[in-house]
Amino acid sequence: MKTTKKRRTSGSPSVRYDLFPRALAAFLVLACAIVFYFILLNFDTVQRFFENAFTAIGPVFTGLIFAYLLNPAVVMLEKHVSKLLTRRAKNPAKARKTARVISTFVTVIAAVFLIALLFVLVVPEVAGSVTTIAGELPQDMDEFTNRINQKVQENSRLSTLYGLVSQYLAEPLENWVNSGILNNASVWMGYLASGIVGAFNLVYNLCVGLIICFYLLIGKERFMRQGGKVLYVLLKPNRAEWILRRLNGANRTFSSAILGKILDSIIIGMICFIGVRILQTPYSALIAVIVGVTNLIPFFGPFIGAIPSTLLVLMHDPMKALYFVIFIVVLQQFDCNILDPKIVGGSIGLPAFWSLFACLLGGGLFGLLGLLLGVPTFAVLYNLCKELIDERLRFSKLPPETLDKLGIKPELDPNAPSFFDFDDFDEEQTFVEVPLSQIPDAPEPPGDNTT
């Protein structure tokens, strides 16, 4: 049967399908502009919305932090439990799932027990030290002031200097006490009420975060596969593999830096507690907690913890304060030269100058959180930029001696994924001389042959 093909007449309507992507792009740009204008007009409302949203999902962030910190313990325990169960189980896959649930449950319960033990043992001691300080601080201040006055009276130059300082500081201090403390009692009560509410929110986030942590640790492979799918959809395969490898390296850097520093600080806090007990300095539990917690901060942590601790001991006994300073110096040298390299090691891979730079920048921008996480975050970004630059220079066809001067080593694994495409770095074009007679004439453009 012969089929005929209908021809479209010049007057029939047509659809330009190639205009659809342009129209869609124009619509999306216009929609984004409208949304941005709406955000600018209602910035306070949008800000409150995001604050409420982040507050609502606060337990999720807490669960992510717990899951990240407890994951090494779960992996280590799962290996032993899985070996024990697969020997006797008929279904190895089911045995591995059971091992995952058992190891996760045991790890989370152990974490809860350690947190409870910390609160039971440390918090009462610290609270007792704070209560003692609050009760004895006026008396200690009076005794310390009397000692200073006695020393000043024995020296005429110090007496003159002390009189000048007292003259210039007495009135500002009196005004600050009257206007800043007595007149703002309602403000301080508001701070107290917000602190109580914050304590309840902290307990709520801890409880719900541990439950979320349990589910995250059980299904971590599923979440990782979902993230990998998104990467392979959005990026080319070689770039997705490159990013996944760098994420594994970032995980190793963060785990060694954070978990190692936490273990190092716990050990330093325990050694400090034993040392101050031997020295018989007051407020031993509080001082050990201050030194251990501030030891998490690189570079500045030892000084931040040593200064208030020394002041507490100084008001009680100046000679013990001197012994305490000597002990802290020895302890920090032991930590910097022996303990910290053994636990944390050189896995961060960041020079000392950039570590100090990252600590200053993180602390200036994000406060305490920046001090804690600034160095490992900057180390990840530093290594990422270094690898990108090295790969780009390898593909730039520079001479080997130039690459050697720049400190760029050849690729160790030729099959490793690269962020760049080899097609973007083709070999240089070569020009071949061709006789003029072999070049064909260019065809004439179509048109009327009328003269």
Order of alpha helices (4+ residues) and beta strands (2+ residues): alpha-alpha-alpha-alpha-alpha-alpha-alpha-alpha-alpha-alpha-alpha-alpha-alpha-alpha-alpha-alpha
